[in-house]
Amino acid sequence: MLFNYERALKIMDKYNLEALIATSPENVLYLSGYRSLSQWALRGVPVYAIFPRDGEPSLIIPISDLDLYADKPSWIKDVRCYGVFYIEHYEKESLKLSDSEVRLAELMKKVKRGKSALDLLVDVLVEKGLDKKKIGIDEIGIDYNTWLYLKNSLPNAQLKPAFNIFKEIRMIKTSDEVELLRKAAEISQKAVETMLESVREGVSELELAQIVEEVIVKEGGRVFATVIGCGTRSAFPNALPSSYRVKKGDIIRYDGGCTYNDYYSDIAKTAVLGEASEKIKKYFKAIAIGTEEALNAIKPGIKASEVFRIAVEAVRKNGIPHYKRHHCGHGIGIECYDKPIIRPTDETVLEPGMVINIETPYYEIGLGGLQVEVTILVTESGYELLTPKTFDRELLIV
């Protein structure tokens, strides 16, 4: 199960909430396990997952996506539909239907068509006795007019923005989430290693990107970002693959990854074709030590800001005295950037169950970009690398 049920109750108690309502695609998926194609593709179609402190949770979805629920049911059994859509049932006694088809036919019979998503949400909250309670609403998936409508329709309820509350809940991953993150990381790792095996003089960044993306798709992932910069173009932090062709002595820097069942991987690797300059080797060693020192500091009880300080100071002491960064990592999960962020202002205390990326990139125009990025699980005694099994302490030569 993706949803950390016990942690959700604990955080709701912290903020004195009687219910949480997920509205954004990521939080609806996290809370319910249900992925609305319309909501993810169109980014405006309402879907609401309601989690009361006491009582049965509910899911409000467009009727046009009811087949998705029938095919992959949520743990939330109370599903309500809005809108108008029709799927006919070909009734023939000898016809053998799959379980998904049977569920869809049964659900279609129960649907009450015509209500708007917002009116249905208000009805459900009143039905559950939440119209006079303190409710946390994920504000990212609704607009200002929707917020006003809810306030006017529920005048005795206390509505509190809850996007960051969902983020706080999601900081600690369930075992199912960790396994999805591990698989996503493994897919990206395999894709990058395959790409690096194909580096040769004259190959273009676009050709290298195609190799990465083909492996990701073949392994069951979805590409979310492919940054490949070669030569001095590697200094562009967001280098989109171009027609640039690799030459001897060029840096090849990859940053990006995939999603696997909607959970993200984000890794980085750096290599050089042929012989690297002494400066490049020195600078890469410095950022690798920065990453390693940050990893060595990871344990329950340390603050994100302290991990940042250790990473930056290690890079400075070991070869790049002018090194500067705004962050040296981030949580990762159902979003690529989850809490905490490894930056000087984040006082979040690390806890077991957090999954975090550690990175110490360096970009210098005219020289290139160097990057190490790994994903770790915070454990009771320290950390576990999710990928790669070992990280690159030395610059890769291909």
Buried (B, 14 or more C-beta within 10 A) or exposed (E): EBBBBEBBBEBBEEEEBBBBBBBBBBBBBBBBBBBBEBBBEEEEBBBBBBBBBEBEBBBBBBBBBBBBBBEEBBBBEBBBBBBEBEBEEEEEEEEEEEEBBEBBBEBBEEBEEEBEBBEBBBBBBBEBEBBBBBBBBBBBBBEEEBBEBBEEBBEEBBBBEBBEBBBBBBBBBBEBBBBBBBBBBBBBBBBBBBBBEEBEEEBBBBBBBBBBBBBBBEBEBBBBBBBBBBBBBBBBEEBBBBEBBBEEBBBBBBBBBBBBBBBBBBBBBBBBBEEBEEEBBBBBBBBBBBBBBBBEBBBBEBBBBBBBBBBBEBBBBBBBEEBEBEBBBBBBBBBBBBBBBBBBEBEBEBEBBBBBBBBBBBBBEEBBBBBBBBBBBBBEEBBBBBBBEEBBEEBBEB
